[in-house]
Amino acid sequence: MSANKLFSQGKAYLLLTKYNGALTNFNNLLEKEPNNNLALRLRGETYLRLEKYNEALTDLNKLLEKEPNNTFALRLRGETYLRLEEYNEALTDFNELLEKEPNNTFALRLRGETYRKLEKYNEALTDFNNLLKKEPNNTFALRLRGETYQKLKMHHKALIDFNNLLKKEPNNPFALRLRGETYQKLKAHNIALMDFNKLLGKEPNNIVALRLRGETYLRLEKYNIALMDFNELLEKEPNNTFALRLRGETYQKLKMHHEALIDFNKSLIQPNNAFALRLRGETYLRLEKYNEALTDFNELLEKEPNNTFALRLRGETYQKLKMHHEALIDFNKSLIQPNNARNLDLHKEIIDKYNEILELEPNNALALRSRGEVYLLLEKYNNALKDFNKLLEKEPNNTFALRLRGETYQKLKMHHEALIDFNKSLIQPNNARNLDLHKEIIDKYNEILELEPNNALALRSRGEVYLLLEKYDNALKDFNNSLEKEPNNALTLKLRGETYIKLEKYNEALTDFNKLLEKEPNDTLALKFRGRINKKLNKYKESLDDFYKILKIMKISKINSDNISILNLIIETKRSENQSMTYTKAQKQQTESRMVKGITTESSELINWIPYSQFKDIKYIAEGGFGVVSSAIWIKDRINEIKVALKNLHNSKDMTDDFLKEVISHGITSSNDFILQCYGITKDHNTNSIMLVMEFAEDGSLHQDLLKNFDEIAWKTKLERLYCIATGLEQIHNNNLIHRDLHSGNILMGVNGILGSIRIADLGLCRNIDISTNHVYGIIPYVAPEIFEDSSYSQASDVYSFGMLMWEFTSGHRPFFNRPHNSKLLCNIRGGLRPEITDDTPEVFSNLMLKCWNSNPVNRPNIKEIKEQFYKWCWEKESQDRFIQAEKIRKDFVKKKSLEKSEGIYNTYNYHPEAIYKSRPLFSMLIVNGILGSIRIADLGLCRNIDISTNHVYGIIPYVAPEIFEDSSYSQASDVYSFGMLMWEFTSGHRPFFNRPHNSKLLCNIRGGLRPEITDDTPEVFSNLMLKCWNSNPVNRPNIKEIKEQFYKWCWEKESQDRFIQAEKIRKDFVKKKSLEKSEGIYNTYNYHPEAIYKSRPLFSMLIDYKEPVSEVKDYNSIQENFEIDFEI
């Protein structure tokens, strides 16, 4: 057959829907003419009609490769994709086609169908509307648009389309069914019934129509008729799950629960039938099979967690099982579903459930809150208040109840009470960052302020929420308004100050916190804010004063995260202060430090609190001058474990000043690679010991390393290590600190297992450069001579100690290892004694070492100069050459030493048993040798045994105890009285009663209680002791041992020393003022009275001659007003 005949015959078959015949012709034609595009298209269309979609797709794809603009092929391929349910590909083809032919009605309908499949109903509606504008009588489009309206729940519009369709085609079964369904959705069940009856009259076996009519009868409560339809349907399709479920529901309505149960069980053979699950569960509930009901409701709510019916029914089931808490949760959840928020009937139904539960459990908090909330919605405010009050008696911090009671108070126009509840709800821990709650509460404040615009509490409360929401200008406005009404409200002042900080208005913030702290000087939060502000304003001293005061108030002995945070603020402030005073080349230091064998560490910026439970394998290592050191494994997280050192200071059950100083010193210097890093603080709760967590040094101290490896250490290594130590010490000095205890035991090696790494450790004695101290503590050979003179530690004294480390690197021994470390050595060092320099030490090295040892600290180099010199010796070629010869000599000496050892003639060096290389107090040695301002008691001529009495009264009147004027009864207590007068002399600079005659009247006045007037600048603790020494009753005076112990504490215990820091400032200010007044000629000099006699003499005659009555006066400060000083006498 010819090609033309094949084509004509195939096309005719296609038009006659004889698709197999058409296919045969098109196949034969394409065998003859494989490139016949028209035959390809027609065969593709034939495959489509035969539902052979993949074969159709192959032909249409091939055609569109050749003719990409073939619109017929595009439509056919789109339709093929639609039948294959590849909706996105279909959409692409229809879109392309409609770009080319926007009025193609076929394509519009198909694209509309595709949108429906993709559930894009609005887009589908647009296409059907466009199509029906072009073809208003297109019944297929009318039906499709009606169905789309149904999906969009636009049932009235759907009804219009189905009515129009049925006018054109009154017997259209699809239209009848769809219109009936639409009436059903509109609850016009009787009208729906007419459509279903008409449809079933034409098609009595229409299964869908039977089901729909049965469902309509069910809704019309014509249960028996509905049952007939479902029975008929299920005879035809016994497994129709819809029909089974509906018949089960019908049985349920007829209270035929067993029959209902059979249908529901059968319907649930099909998975995911949620409605059937609910109905079966309800049936079990009515049959009192509560566990089976619960199983169904649980399964349903896993699939549809917000199903209101299921929640309410499960709640009822829980109630029957007396699981009231679970029941309440379900009832509450059912009420908060969007469609139920205003369903008052449901609320009244649920409130009955709450009442039933509260009859059984009157204190059930959840039931009280839930019932109160429903009462609130039903505007029964007093009932609601009663429930919330009862609940908050039991749970005073219940956030929900507080907020709800606040709302109730608001409805009752009890605004003050409402504000208190809203505020309390916001400060609960879980709500601090709940921004949604804050926004909700702010609306409540707005409502109150509309009614009471001058309510200071509401203004402050709203401002506080604005502050949290970062609306700082709004917050400031509210705080200003509130403070106009309550200018002294401390909390509002604090909040406004905080707001000013957020707005970077630091001076205004400072004004608020100053005012607040005048009223509440120990408010730690205000102190913290003010400290931070002063830091911002570069007022570091004031900032530090506030932070230290917080530590004092918070009782720093109790370790917690707040204390750690204050420590870190102190560290940050000191760093900032030091950076502002010293311009360091930090980047250069970091670069240089990494040149030394690549030794680097990760350093933490601040101090952390580390739970003791994170440590394992804790092992004792050693005990030093300050405490015990142990090793441990720190489990940082599940992956990383680090070996660390735990340093437990002596008496560390409290966070003593020494402990804090070491922590702060580590914090300030933590960024340097050559200072031992402190990871944080921990506490052993078994012993209550507080410990520092430090880097661990595998190789021990520098001293141990030198003892073990001295012969192997080349000069280059010595220089590099000394450079590292100098770099670390420079970091300490750059932060205005002094180490004060630098020696080879405090230089650690092999930190974190890194070979050759070196760190300066033990910053326990580190102090600020400006802080003086009377402590002399350390190892004698490393202590600079000027410290033995006047305890004057300085950065230059650290340089002296560094010079001793240099000597150690040349000798392999500690300085003065071969002699006792006693007061004689101390005096010799003051006199200029230094270790003997070894013969093989290079001259340039010796010269620098001697400069470091200079007796005059002013003449020593600073650590920066020393570091720079070592840098040159380490890495500048010209300087390195100077040590080449020294290295040769060193190697020769090692060979000689090895030979002498082998021959048994090597002279070993033994350490003297009294050479003590443990840091210790040295003050007693200074006193023994008359150092430190020596003082002696003299004139023991009147000294007598305590048991020997005498009638002699002899002395200087102001120093004689009053009881001696009574009965000549000298005692050790009368010496204490005289000591009290010496104390007064130290405070005033004058002898007591210098401005009046020393006669019998003065004697009588002293007996009556007269004492010298205490100066204004005398510290209170000093005054108190002085007054005790002056007590008229000798029994009440302290003994001299107690006095000595008190003075020891004031002199050498830091906590006690602090009490005299302010007094010293006042003293210095007074001296400056006095000097200024003298220069201006206005200073008031003090003249001694000519009859003030300060020479010991017999006083017995005065006791006989003058018998003035004596009245006892106990208040020594006010007694001055009772006696006038008469210069005319």
LONUSE-426924 format. One record per residue (C-alpha): residue in three letters; x, y, z. Coordinates in steps of 0.5 Angstrom, whole numbers, plus 500, padded with zeros to 3 digits. Layout:
<atoms>
ALAXYZ...
</atoms>
This chain:
<atoms>
MET500500500SER503507498ALA505512504ASN499517502LYS494511503LEU497509509PHE497516512SER489517510GLN487511512GLY490511519LYS488518520ALA480516518TYR481510523LEU483515529LEU477520527LEU473513528THR476512535LYS479505531TYR486506535ASN489500533GLY487500526ALA490507526LEU496505530THR498499525ASN497504519PHE502509522ASN507504524ASN507502517LEU508509514LEU514511519GLU517504517LYS517507510GLU518514512PRO521515518ASN522522518ASN515524517ASN513529522LEU506529521ALA505521522LEU510521528ARG505526531LEU499522529ARG502516532GLY503519539GLU496522539THR494515538TYR498512543LEU495517548ARG488515546LEU490508547GLU493510554LYS500508552TYR503514555ASN510512555GLU510510547ALA506517546LEU512521550THR517518546ASP514520539LEU512527542ASN519528544LYS522526538LEU517530534LEU519536539GLU526536538LYS525537530GLU520542531PRO520545538ASN515550536ASN510545534THR504547538PHE499541537ALA505536539LEU506541545ARG499540547LEU499533546ARG505532550GLY503536556GLU496532556THR501525556TYR505528562LEU498530565ARG496522565LEU502520567GLU501525573GLU508528572TYR504535573ASN510540573GLU512537566ALA505538564LEU505545567THR511547563ASP508545556PHE502548557ASN505554559GLU510554553LEU504553549LEU499559552GLU505563551LYS505562543GLU497561543PRO494565549ASN487564546ASN488556546THR482554550PHE484546550ALA490548553LEU487553558ARG482547560LEU488542561ARG492547564GLY487548569GLU486541570THR493541572TYR493546577ARG487542580LYS492536581LEU497541584GLU492543589LYS493550586TYR486552586ASN486559585GLU491559579ALA486553576LEU480558577THR483563573ASP484559567PHE477556568ASN474563568ASN478565562LEU476559558LEU469561560LYS469568558LYS471565551GLU466559551PRO461561556ASN457554554ASN463549555THR459545560PHE466541561ALA469547563LEU463549568ARG463543571LEU471543572ARG470550575GLY464548580GLU469543582THR474548583TYR470552587GLN468546592LYS475545593LEU476553595LYS470552600MET466557595HIS460553595HIS455558593LYS459559587ALA460552586LEU452551586ILE451557581ASP456553576PHE452546577ASN445550576ASN448553570LEU450546567LEU444542569LYS440548565LYS444546559GLU444538561PRO439537566ASN440529566ASN448530567PRO449525572PHE456528574ALA453535575LEU447532579ARG452528584LEU456535584ARG450539586GLY448534591GLU454534594THR454542594TYR448542597GLN450537603LYS456542604LEU451548605LYS447543610ALA441544605HIS440536606ASN433536603ILE435539597ALA441535596LEU436529597MET432531591ASP438531587PHE441524589ASN434521588LYS434523581LEU440521580LEU439514583GLY432514579LYS437514572GLU443510575PRO440505581ASN447502581ASN451508582ILE455507588VAL457514590ALA450516589LEU448511594ARG453513599LEU452520598ARG444519599GLY445515605GLU450520608THR444525607TYR439521611LEU444520616ARG445528617LEU437528617GLU437523623LYS433518618TYR438513621ASN433507618ILE433509611ALA440511611LEU442504614MET438501608ASP442505603PHE449503606ASN446496606GLU445496599LEU451499597LEU455494602GLU452488598LYS455491592GLU461493595PRO462489601ASN469492603ASN467500601THR471503607PHE467509606ALA460506607LEU463501612ARG464507616LEU458511615ARG454505617GLY458504623GLU456511625THR449510623TYR449504628GLN452508633LYS446513633LEU441507633LYS445505639MET447499636HIS454499639HIS456492637GLU454492630ALA458499629LEU464496632ILE464491627ASP463496621PHE469500624ASN473494625LYS472492618SER473499615LEU480500619ILE483494615GLN484500610PRO490504613ASN490512616ASN482512616ALA482517621PHE474518622ALA473511623LEU478511628ARG475516632LEU468513631ARG471506633GLY474510639GLU467513641THR464507641TYR469503645LEU468509650ARG460508650LEU461501651GLU466503657LYS472499654TYR476505656ASN483502654GLU481500647ALA478507646LEU484510649THR488506644ASP484508638PHE484516640ASN492515641GLU493513634LEU488518631LEU492524635GLU499521633LYS496522625GLU492529627PRO495532633ASN490538633ASN483534632THR479537637PHE473531637ALA479526638LEU482531644ARG475532647LEU474524647ARG480522649GLY480527655GLU473524657THR476517656TYR482519661GLN477522666LYS473515666LEU480512667LYS481517673MET487520670HIS485527671HIS492530669GLU492527662ALA484529661LEU486536663ILE491537658ASP487534653PHE481539655ASN485545655LYS488543648SER481542645LEU480549647ILE486553644GLN484550637PRO483556632ASN476554631ASN474553638ALA477560641ARG470563641ASN466557642LEU462558648ASP458552648LEU464548648HIS467552654LYS461551658GLU461543656ILE469543658ILE468547665ASP463541667LYS469536666TYR473541670ASN468541676GLU468534676ILE475533677LEU476538682GLU470535686LEU475529686GLU482533687PRO480540690ASN488542689ASN489540682ALA493546680LEU492545672ALA484544673LEU484550677ARG488554672SER484551666ARG477553670GLY479560672GLU482561664VAL475559662TYR471563667LEU475569665LEU473568657LEU466567660GLU467574663LYS466571670TYR471575673ASN470573680ASN470566679ALA476566675LEU480570681LYS478565686ASP481560682PHE487563680ASN488566688LYS487559690LEU492556685LEU497562687GLU497560694LYS500553692GLU504555686PRO506563688ASN511563681ASN506560676THR507564670PHE501562667ALA497563673LEU500570675ARG499573667LEU492570668ARG490573674GLY493580672GLU488580666THR483578671TYR485584675GLN485588669LYS478586667LEU476588674LYS479595674MET484593679HIS490596675HIS495596681GLU494589683ALA494587675LEU501590674ILE504587680ASP502580677PHE504582670ASN511584673LYS512578677SER510573671LEU516577667ILE521576672GLN520568673PRO527565670ASN524561664ASN521568662ALA527573662ARG528572654ASN521570652LEU520576647ASP513574645LEU510574652HIS514581653LYS510584647GLU503581650ILE504584657ILE506591654ASP499591651LYS497590658TYR501596660ASN498600654GLU491599656ILE492601664LEU496607662GLU490609657LEU486609663GLU491612668PRO497615664ASN500618671ASN501611674ALA509610676LEU509603676ALA506602670LEU511607666ARG517603670SER514596668ARG513598661GLY520602660GLU523595663VAL520591657TYR522596652LEU529596655LEU529588654LEU526589647GLU531594645LYS527600644TYR531604648ASP528611646ASN521608648ALA524606655LEU528612657LYS521616655ASP517612660PHE523612666ASN523619665ASN516620666SER516615672LEU522619675GLU518625675LYS513622679GLU517618684PRO524621683ASN527617689ASN525610686ALA531606686LEU529601681THR527606676LEU534610677LYS537603676LEU533602669ARG534609667GLY542608668GLU542601664THR538605658TYR543610658ILE548605657LYS545602652LEU544609648GLU552610650LYS550616654TYR555614659ASN555621663GLU548621664ALA548613666LEU553615671THR549620674ASP543615676PHE548610679ASN551615683LYS545618686LEU542610687LEU549608690GLU548614695LYS542611697GLU544604697PRO551604697ASN552596697ASP547595691THR552590688LEU548591681ALA549598681LEU556598683LYS557593677PHE554598672ARG558604675GLY564600675ARG563598667ILE561605666ASN567608669LYS571603665LYS568606659LEU570613661ASN577610662LYS576612670TYR580605671LYS581607679GLU574608680SER572602676LEU576597680ASP574600687ASP567598685PHE569591683TYR573590689LYS567593693ILE563588690LEU567582692LYS567584699ILE560585699MET559578696LYS563575701ILE568572696SER570566700LYS564563697ILE565561690ASN560562685SER559564677ASP557571680ASN564572683ILE568569677SER564574673ILE567580677LEU574577677ASN573577670LEU571585670ILE577586674ILE582583669GLU579586663THR579593667LYS586592669ARG588590662SER585596659GLU588601664ASN595598663GLN594598655SER592606656MET598607660THR603603656TYR604602649THR606595648LYS608592641ALA603586642GLN603584635LYS611584635GLN611580641GLN607575638THR611574632GLU617574636SER615569641ARG613564635MET620564632VAL622560638LYS621553636GLY614554634ILE612554641THR605557642THR599555646GLU591557646SER590562651SER583563654GLU582571655LEU578570662ILE578566668ASN572560668TRP569556673ILE570549672PRO566543675TYR571539679SER567533676GLN570534670PHE577532673LYS580525673ASP586521675ILE588526680LYS595525683TYR599529688ILE606532685ALA609536690GLU608542695GLY611549695GLY611555699PHE604557697GLY601550696VAL600543694VAL600542686SER597535683SER596533676ALA589531673ILE586529667TRP581535665ILE575532661LYS573538657ASP568535653ARG567528650ILE572528645ASN578532648GLU582531655ILE587535657LYS593534662VAL593540667ALA595542674LEU591543680LYS594548685ASN591548692LEU593554696HIS594553703ASN588555707SER584555700LYS578553703ASP576561703MET578565696THR583569700ASP586575698ASP593571695PHE588567691LEU585572688LYS591576687GLU594570683VAL587569679ILE587576677SER595576675HIS594570671GLY588573668ILE591580666THR597576663SER594570660SER595572652ASN602571653ASP606565650PHE611565656ILE607565662LEU603559665GLN596559663CYS590559668TYR584555665GLY580557671ILE578555678THR575549681LYS573547688ASP573540691HIS566539695ASN569534699THR575538702ASN572545700SER579546697ILE579552692MET584550686LEU587554680VAL587549674MET593551670GLU597548664PHE601542666ALA609542665GLU611535663ASP618536664GLY618540671SER622546673LEU627550670HIS632548676GLN630540675ASP632541668LEU638544669LEU640539674LYS639533669ASN641536663PHE646542664ASP651538660GLU647537654ILE644545654ALA648549648TRP649556649LYS644557643THR638554647LYS640557654LEU640564650GLU633562647ARG630560654LEU632566657TYR629570651CYS623567653ILE623568660ALA625575659THR619576654GLY614573659LEU617578665GLU616583660GLN609582659ILE608582667HIS612589667ASN608591661ASN601590665ASN604594671LEU605588675ILE611585679HIS613578680ARG616578686ASP618571687LEU622569680HIS627563681SER628557677GLY623553681ASN618558678ILE620557671LEU616551668MET618546662GLY615542657VAL608545658ASN602541654GLY608536652ILE611541648LEU619539648GLY623545650SER617550652ILE618554658ARG613558662ILE613563668ALA609560673ASP607562681LEU604569680GLY601568687LEU606574689CYS604578683ARG602585685ASN601592682ILE607596681ASP604602685ILE602597691SER607597697THR607592702ASN611590708HIS612583706VAL619580705TYR617573702GLY622569697ILE628565697ILE634569699PRO639569693TYR634571689VAL631577693ALA634584691PRO638587696GLU634594697ILE628589699PHE632587705GLU633595707ASP625597706SER621592703SER621596696TYR619591691SER620594684GLN620591677ALA628592678SER628587683ASP625582678VAL631584674TYR635582679SER632575680PHE633575672GLY640576673MET640570678LEU637566673MET642568668TRP648565673GLU644559674PHE644558666THR652559666SER653554672GLY648549673HIS647551680ARG642555684PRO646561687PHE649560694PHE648553694ASN654552698ARG652556704PRO646557709HIS641561707ASN641565714SER641572716LYS648573715LEU648571708LEU642576707CYS647582710ASN652579706ILE648580700ARG646587702GLY653589703GLY655587695LEU656579695ARG654576689PRO655569686GLU662568683ILE662568675THR664562672ASP671562667ASP667560661THR662565661PRO662570655GLU664577657VAL658580654PHE653575658SER657577664ASN657584663LEU649584663MET648579669LEU653584673LYS648590671CYS642586673TRP645585680ASN647592681SER646594688ASN642601686PRO636599682VAL636605678ASN642603675ARG639596672PRO637595665ASN629594664ILE626588662LYS625590655GLU632592654ILE634585656LYS629582652GLU632586646GLN639584647PHE637577648TYR634577641LYS640580638TRP644574641CYS639569639TRP638571632GLU642576629LYS648573626GLU653579628SER651578636GLN651570635ASP658570633ARG660572640PHE658565643ILE661561638GLN667561642ALA663560648GLU660554646LYS667551644ILE669552651ARG663549654LYS663543650ASP671542652PHE669543659VAL663537658LYS669533655LYS673534661LYS668533666SER666526663LEU673524663GLU674526670LYS668523672SER671516669GLU677517673GLY674518679ILE677525680TYR671530679ASN669534684THR662534685TYR658540688ASN654539694TYR648543696HIS649546704PRO643543708GLU641550710ALA641552703ILE633553703TYR630554696LYS623554698SER619561698ARG618563705PRO617569710LEU624573711PHE621578716SER624575722MET631575719LEU631583718ILE629584725VAL634580728ASN639584724GLY637591726ILE634592719LEU627595717GLY627601722SER630598728ILE627600735ARG628599742ILE625600749ALA630603754ASP631606761LEU629599765GLY631603772LEU624602775CYS622595772ARG620591778ASN617584779ILE610583778ASP609581785ILE613587788SER608593791THR611600792ASN608606795HIS612610790VAL608614784TYR614616779GLY613618772ILE610623767ILE603625769PRO600623762TYR603616761VAL601614768ALA595610769PRO589613773GLU589607778ILE596609780PHE593615783GLU588612787ASP593607791SER600606787SER598600784TYR603599778SER601593774GLN602590767ALA596593765SER598600767ASP604599762VAL598597757TYR595604759SER602608757PHE602604751GLY596607749MET599614750LEU604612745MET599610740TRP596616741GLU603620740PHE603616733THR597619731SER598626733GLY605627732HIS605630739ARG606628747PRO599627750PHE596634754PHE602638751ASN598644751ARG596644759PRO600644765HIS601638768ASN599639775SER594636780LYS588638777LEU590634770LEU592628775CYS585629778ASN581630771ILE585623768ARG582620774GLY575622772GLY576620765LEU580625761ARG584622755PRO587626749GLU582628743ILE583622738THR584625731ASP579625725ASP584621721THR585615726PRO582609723GLU576606727VAL580600729PHE586603731SER582608736ASN578602738LEU584599741MET587605744LEU581606748LYS581599750CYS588601753TRP586607756ASN580604760SER579606767ASN579599769PRO585595768VAL582589768ASN578591762ARG585593758PRO587588753ASN594584755ILE600586751LYS600579747GLU593581744ILE596587742LYS602585739GLU598580735GLN593585733PHE599589730TYR602583727LYS595582723TRP595590721CYS602590719TRP603583715GLU596580713LYS593583707GLU586583709SER588587715GLN592592712ASP587594707ARG583598713PHE589602713ILE590604706GLN584609706ALA588612713GLU594613709LYS591617703ILE588621708ARG595622712LYS598624705ASP593629703PHE594632710VAL601633709LYS600636703LYS595641706LYS600642711SER606644707LEU601648703GLU599652709LYS606653711SER608656704GLU603661705GLY604662712ILE597660715TYR599654718ASN597654726THR603651730TYR602647736ASN606650742TYR607646748HIS605649755PRO611651759GLU608647765ALA607641761ILE613637764TYR615631760LYS621629765SER620623770ARG619625777PRO615623784LEU608625784PHE606623791SER606630793MET600632788LEU596626790ILE596629798ASP595636796TYR590636791LYS583632793GLU578634788PRO572630788VAL572625782SER566623777GLU567617773VAL566619765LYS566613760ASP565616754TYR573618752ASN570622746SER565627749ILE570628756GLN574633752GLU568637752ASN568637760PHE575640761GLU577647758ILE584647757ASP586654761PHE593657758GLU593662763ILE594657769
</atoms>
